[in-house]
Amino acid sequence: MAEPDYIIIGSGINALVAAAMLGKKGKKVLLVERNDRIGGCLRTEEITASGYRHDVMATTMVLFLTSPAYGAVGKDLEARGLEFCHSPLPTGVLRPDGSHAILAMDRKSNIDRFETICPGDGKAFDADMSRFAGNAGFVFGLLGGNLWSSKTAKLVAREAWKRGLRGLAAWFGEALAPARGYLETTYNSEEIRALWAPWVLHCGLGPESNYSAEMARVIGFAIEAAGCPIVKGGAENLLRAFERLIRDHGGEIMTGADVSGIETDGSGRAGGVVLADGRRLKARHGVIASVTPNQLYDSLLKGLSAPLPQEVSKGLSAYRYGKGNMQMHYALKTPPRWRQGDELGKVALLHLTSGLDGVSRSANEAERGLLPAEPTVCVGQPTALDPSRAPEGGAILWLQLPDTPRFIKGDAAGEIECPADGRWTEPLREAFADRVEAMLRLHIENFHEAVLARRCYSPTDLEAMNINLVGGDPYGGFCGLDQFFLWRPFKTSVNHKTHVPGLYHIGASTHPGPGLAGGSGFLLASTLK
């Protein structure tokens, strides 16, 4: 191809969204990926047994389906083969004693369900979600917009005019509250508190983290409306649709092409990249890097003669990564039979936990480098939504452990021997997986005879597949308040610009953070000419 307008380093969801949108604008893009396939955390493989197709890492697409990015390219992707599969029961929670709660994609049903569990909790949920609906435009405008922009300034100004300055300050004060206080003062039943508490882990937070209450509301609102859909046939079909869209607009994709450095032209503007094999690729307008801050500044820019600005060096030295993640996958001969009823087998994402305190405890143990004694487990049931993922009559389970330590200091239960160097090993990974499997066996009555194969990925395994998952952190860095919103990745960051003209930074480490919404790719592509 002719010299592209933009070179994009990496091929995760943000890079794909940026490439597709720029292509639709008439810009020529070159997507450069170090692995042998595109997709970042989107990856579908037969990793357990023949005919069983697993999304190895990310699977749930609600954030993408409800995003501005999907609004921009969704119809184009659908025209190129993208389809989603849904369940009317997107999420639920199951406790060790068998008590449980399920969320449906229907408000009346949810009110009735929650009222049956505990009188008053259904009405509380309805009131809370109705109130959130009135604030949704403001919330999603802040979460999904360029924070340093006239558009966001006008958004805040309108809210200040409507609410008054004191009212706006009160709203921000409530939005920054931790989930624990919110759940304990809103709901009376442990089941409903337990239903929402695990979801804050999927935001890289814990129940005691600032703004985790608002994220629990965001998730509740989103999944009640849009569910927890998956891609029909596997996440790789989304990647195929993106690839077709990018190529149809004249873009190119290179895999197996490891970028070793970013080059600047005579004026100091980013003008291309150097590959590990020595090839040089030029770009007319700029370079977009979908990587972590350390990968960008410590590696890709290390060849530049000019030193990093002091504020960048300071921000880089202070940048922190969060907890690790662990993935487990099962191939089953027959669908699971949950002891507490067939309805649980229809839930897209079911959390196993003892409750709010259990989520808090497991998150805290992982943050302190301990293997949680009772990990919070997210159980996905893809074949309940998409039977094509397994041979006829079979099923798969997709498990995520969002509170897994990156470096191990010990076992909170005192049962598993941990290596002195704190590194994950295969025996350690399988021993911890056995602890999780015991939780499944407690609830699934046909587990023993149904299981055909198991495959596990430790934080170290995940980083080996995707260099951006530092220590297995799937969120591109700690998501606490001091390293989010205006301050992501650095306190001095301004949207997706860097100190190098023509070099832009996107991905989970940048605003609006992690997830499959493609937010940073959308925001940048929307502003580039």
Disulfide bonds with the S-S distance in Angstrom:
none
